[in-house]
Amino acid sequence: MTMHVARFKPNTLGRDIAVGDIHGCFTKLKKSLERIRFNPSKDRLFSVGDLVDRGPESHQVLDWLDLPWFHAICGNHEQLTWRRAIGQAIQEVDHRVHGGLWLDDCTPDEQSLIAQRLQALPLAMEIETPLGLVGMVHADFPYEDWQHIHTQAFDANDRYVCMWSRDRYVTGYDGLVGGVRALVHGHQTTHKMRQLGNVFFIDTGGWLDHGHFTLLDLKRLVAL
């Protein structure tokens, strides 16, 4: 992981929108953006990770990462993908079984480029808003103070929690995370957005036939 935390200044022109796990369903995402009249010339879209696997359009991920208004962090499916693409597959989880077959259809050059781009995604993002900082990591956060992510003590196990854990959601823990106005996660699929303390879980299964993409306005903290 080259960049630990990416920081974004306030968007003075338009809206900052967060979206849950996309999982290769970019056409469906476009329709959701049209519904809220997303304006690429002034609005920004922030992804909680899991851009790839499961859906039919995972191969479009590089096109989306090239868009100047689209910003993403690394989810566990990005990690599964880039690790397998460089021949260092995560042994405990079979990527192919979890929607990763599309990678086998890519040429070695394409796989190499995909690995390069996904590995370079930050673990976390911070988005400045008029009412305070909004943090974003894919799955969970192991501390009660966001600033911990900027310390030397933040180790490989902590990064694993950020990409793979479901502890907060499963236990229903609603304590506040300090140092941020809100923290946004995907990973855990839920039929509607769930808030625990100041933590928002926004993967509402947009990649499923019966699901939908939750688009969270980061300035107002409301789903659009």
C-alpha positions in Angstrom: 0.0 0.0 0.0 1.8 3.1 -1.2 -0.3 5.8 0.3 -1.8 5.2 3.8 -4.3 8.1 4.0 -5.4 10.4 1.1 -6.6 13.8 2.1 -9.1 16.0 0.2 -9.7 19.7 0.7 -13.3 21.0 0.9 -15.3 21.0 -2.4 -16.3 24.6 -2.7 -18.0 24.0 -6.1 -20.4 21.1 -5.6 -21.2 18.0 -3.6 -19.1 15.3 -2.2 -20.9 11.9 -2.4 -19.8 8.6 -1.0 -21.0 5.3 -2.6 -21.0 1.7 -1.2 -19.4 -1.3 -2.7 -19.7 -1.2 -6.5 -18.5 -4.8 -7.4 -18.3 -4.4 -11.1 -21.7 -2.8 -11.6 -20.7 0.5 -13.1 -23.7 0.8 -15.5 -26.1 0.5 -12.5 -23.9 3.1 -10.6 -24.2 5.5 -13.6 -28.0 5.3 -13.4 -27.9 6.0 -9.7 -25.7 9.1 -10.4 -28.1 10.3 -13.1 -31.0 10.0 -10.6 -29.3 12.5 -8.2 -28.2 14.7 -11.1 -24.5 14.1 -10.4 -22.4 16.8 -12.1 -18.9 15.6 -12.9 -17.7 19.2 -13.4 -18.2 20.1 -9.8 -19.3 17.1 -7.7 -16.9 14.4 -6.4 -17.6 10.7 -5.9 -15.8 8.7 -3.1 -15.8 4.9 -3.2 -15.5 2.9 0.0 -13.7 0.2 -2.0 -14.7 -3.2 -3.5 -14.9 -1.8 -7.0 -14.3 -5.2 -8.5 -15.5 -8.8 -8.4 -19.0 -10.4 -8.6 -20.5 -7.9 -11.2 -20.1 -8.1 -15.0 -18.0 -5.0 -15.5 -15.0 -5.4 -13.2 -12.7 -4.9 -16.2 -13.9 -1.3 -16.4 -12.2 -0.5 -13.1 -9.2 1.3 -14.7 -11.5 3.6 -16.8 -13.2 4.7 -13.6 -9.9 5.2 -11.7 -8.9 7.5 -14.5 -11.9 9.8 -13.9 -10.7 13.1 -12.2 -13.9 13.2 -10.1 -13.8 9.6 -8.8 -11.7 8.6 -5.8 -11.5 5.2 -4.2 -9.8 3.4 -1.3 -8.6 -0.2 -1.2 -11.2 -2.8 -0.1 -10.6 -6.5 0.6 -11.6 -7.3 -3.0 -9.0 -5.0 -4.4 -6.4 -6.7 -2.2 -7.6 -10.2 -3.4 -7.4 -9.0 -7.0 -3.9 -7.4 -7.0 -2.4 -10.1 -4.9 -3.6 -12.8 -7.3 -2.6 -10.8 -10.3 1.0 -10.7 -9.1 1.1 -14.4 -8.2 0.8 -13.9 -4.5 -2.8 -15.0 -3.9 -4.2 -14.8 -0.4 -4.4 -18.5 0.5 -7.2 -18.2 3.1 -9.8 -16.8 0.6 -10.3 -18.2 -2.9 -10.6 -15.1 -5.1 -12.2 -17.0 -8.0 -15.0 -18.3 -5.7 -15.7 -14.7 -4.5 -16.4 -13.2 -7.9 -12.8 -13.0 -9.2 -13.1 -15.2 -12.4 -13.0 -12.0 -14.5 -9.3 -11.6 -13.8 -8.5 -14.8 -15.7 -10.0 -13.2 -18.9 -7.5 -10.3 -18.7 -4.2 -10.5 -20.6 -1.0 -10.7 -18.5 -0.3 -7.0 -19.4 -3.8 -6.0 -18.3 -3.4 -8.0 -15.0 -0.1 -6.3 -14.3 -1.7 -2.8 -14.8 -4.7 -3.7 -12.7 -2.4 -4.9 -9.9 -0.4 -1.8 -10.1 -3.4 0.6 -9.9 -5.2 -1.4 -7.2 -2.2 -1.8 -5.0 -1.6 2.0 -5.2 -5.0 2.8 -3.7 -4.9 4.4 -0.2 -6.1 2.4 2.8 -8.2 5.4 4.0 -9.4 8.8 2.9 -10.1 12.0 4.8 -12.6 14.5 3.2 -12.8 18.0 4.7 -16.3 19.3 4.9 -17.7 22.7 6.3 -18.8 20.8 9.4 -15.7 18.8 10.0 -13.6 15.9 8.8 -15.2 12.7 7.3 -13.0 9.6 7.4 -13.4 6.6 5.2 -12.1 3.0 5.4 -13.6 -0.1 3.8 -14.7 -2.4 6.6 -14.1 -1.3 10.2 -11.8 0.8 12.4 -10.0 -0.7 15.4 -9.7 2.5 17.5 -11.9 5.1 19.2 -9.8 7.9 17.9 -9.3 8.5 14.1 -5.9 10.1 14.6 -4.5 6.7 15.5 -4.3 6.0 11.8 -1.6 8.6 11.5 0.7 7.1 14.1 3.6 4.7 13.7 1.8 2.2 16.0 -0.9 1.6 13.2 0.3 -1.8 12.1 -0.5 -4.6 9.6 -3.1 -6.0 11.9 -4.8 -2.6 12.1 -4.8 -2.4 8.3 -6.3 -5.9 8.2 -9.2 -4.8 10.4 -9.8 -1.8 8.1 -10.2 -4.0 5.1 -11.8 -7.2 6.5 -13.4 -6.9 9.9 -17.1 -6.7 10.7 -16.9 -6.4 14.4 -18.5 -3.0 15.0 -21.4 -3.9 12.7 -21.9 -7.4 14.2 -21.7 -6.3 17.8 -23.8 -3.2 17.1 -21.3 -1.1 19.0 -22.4 2.6 18.8 -19.5 4.4 20.5 -18.3 7.5 18.7 -15.0 7.6 16.8 -13.2 10.7 18.0 -11.3 13.1 15.7 -13.8 12.9 12.9 -17.3 14.2 12.3 -18.2 10.8 10.7 -16.6 7.6 9.5 -17.9 5.8 6.4 -17.7 2.1 5.7 -18.8 -0.4 3.1 -18.1 -4.2 3.2 -21.1 -5.3 5.3 -24.1 -5.6 3.0 -27.3 -4.2 4.6 -30.7 -3.6 3.1 -30.6 0.0 4.2 -27.9 2.4 5.4 -27.1 1.8 9.1 -25.6 4.3 11.5 -23.8 3.3 14.7 -22.7 6.3 16.7 -21.0 8.5 14.0 -20.1 5.5 11.8 -22.2 4.9 8.6 -22.4 1.6 6.8 -23.5 2.3 3.2 -23.1 -0.9 1.3 -26.8 -1.5 0.5 -26.0 -4.1 -2.2 -26.1 -2.0 -5.3 -24.4 -4.9 -7.0 -27.3 -7.3 -6.2 -30.4 -7.6 -8.3 -32.6 -6.6 -5.4 -30.2 -4.0 -3.9 -29.5 -0.4 -4.5 -26.6 2.0 -4.3 -26.7 4.3 -1.3 -25.2 7.7 -2.2 -24.3 9.6 1.0 -24.0 13.4 0.8 -20.8 13.9 3.0 -21.6 17.6 3.8 -25.1 16.9 5.1 -24.6 13.2 6.1 -27.9 12.2 4.4 -28.6 9.5 1.8 -29.8 11.0 -1.5 
